[in-house]
Amino acid sequence: MTLSSSSSTIDPDQLFKAGSFKEADRGYAHLLRQDPGNAHGVAQRGRIALLSNKFEDAERFLSKAVRLAPDDTFSRRQLAQCYVRQDRLARAVPLLRSTGDQSDAAVATQYAGVTGTPYEMRGAQRTRVPLVCVDPLPCVEAAANGSKPKRFLIDTGATLAFSTEMAEQAGLRALSTSTSHPAGQTLTTYHGVMESFQLGDIVLRNVPVVWYDLRMPDLPDGSRPSGVIGTTLLYHFLATMDYANQALVLRRKTGAQLRDLRAEAGRAGADRLPLWLAGDHVPCTLGSLNDYGPRVASLDTGGMGMGVMTTEENAKKAGIEIDYAHPDTGGGMTVYPITPARMSLGKTVGRNVPGVVGGWPWLQLFGFETIANFTHEFFKPHAITFDYAGMNVYIA
C-alpha cells in the first residue's frame, strides 16, 4: 500500500495497523503539517521511528508527544524504551516511575541499581559459541558472575531470564519484584543486575536480568536449561543464529564488523530483509504464506516443534487448510494444526512446515497486524542474522 500527495485522505492509523510503516509515517507528517500540535500524530511518528531504532527521531517525536499529552503513558514507555535500547538506562528511570504501573516501577528500580556502564563489553570483537543442541531450541553455554558455564536456551521472543536456582548460584540479589498472571496463575518476577555474563570470548558487565520459576523443556541429555538468552541481550550485537552449522555468532556493532558481515552475507547469497523491533524485544520482518504477502511477520524463534503460528483469518486468506479435527488446548489457548504448502521470508522458502493457528494477541501487543510468526522449524536448515546496527535481517 502506498500513499502519495493525492491520496492523503488515507487514514495513517489504518496504514500503521496494516504494517505499512513508511506510508503511515508520510500520512502522519501530512497531518502534522496541517495540525502541528496533534499529539497522536507526533506520538505515532515517534513509534514508527523506534521500530527501526532511529533513536534521534524517536526521542524528538516522543518527547514532544509527552509534552503535548502528559497523561499519555504509552508514549512515556516508548520514550523510556528509546533510552533503554541505547543503554541510557538512567534516562528511562523517571519515565518508568511516572506511569503508575507496578511492573514499570520494578524495572525502574532495577535500572537505577545499575552501577557502571550498562552492558559494558570486554574481550573479542567477534565470538562463535557452539550450540549444545538445536532441539527443542538452540542452546549454548554461558557463565554468570564467573560461575561454571551453564546451559541457556536461545529464544528471540524472550528477554534475558534465569531460573531461580541459577540466580541463587550466581549470587544475584533482587532489587525489585513484579507480579503477572500468565494463564491465570500468579508469577513473581525478581529483577536484579548481574556483574558479568560471558558468552564465548566476549564478556558483558552490568547486565540487567530477571529470574523466576521458569518452565523449560528438558535438553536431549535430560538436563534442564538454566535460563533463556533473548533479544534484549542479542540486540547488543550483530547476532547470527546458525542452525545449520550449530553455532551462535556474536559480533560487536562496529563499522568493521558490519562490513565483514555484509561481505559474508553476499558470498553466501543471503537474502537481506528489513528489521523492525516491536515492543521491547520481538524482531519483525516481511514474510508470506503461500501467495499471501509479503506482510509484516514476527520472528519469535521459540516455537518448539513448529515453524509457523498464524490466525485462522490469515490461514484462510493464504488458502491453508486448517485441521479442526485435532485441537490442542495447551497453554490456555485452543490451536489447530496447519501445514502450509509454502512459507517464505524473501527468497528463503519452507515447504510443508508444521504449524498452528490460534487467537494470537499480536495486534494488541504490537499495535499492528502481522501475517504470522516464523519460528523454530522454519529456521533449522538456515542461518539467520539480526543486524541491530543497520536494522536488517539476513537469511542464508
Protein Blocks (a to p, Z undefined) as FASTA:
>chain_A
ZZdfklmmpcfklmmmnopaklmmmmmmmmmmmmmmlmklmmmmmmmmmmnopaklmmmm
mmmmmmmmmmlmklmmmmmmmmmmnopaklmmmmmmmnopaklmmmmmmmmmpgcjehia
ehjfbdcdddfbfbfbdcddddeehiacddddddfkbccdddfklmmmnopacfbdcddd
eehiacdddddddfbdcehjbccehiacddddddddddfkopacfbdcdfklmmmpccdd
dfknopaddddddfklmmmmmmmmmmnopacdddddehjlpccddddehjeccddddddf
klghiabdcdfklmmmnopacdfklccfehhiacdddddfbdcehjbccehiacdddddf
klmmnopacfbdcdfklmmmpccdddfknopaddZZ
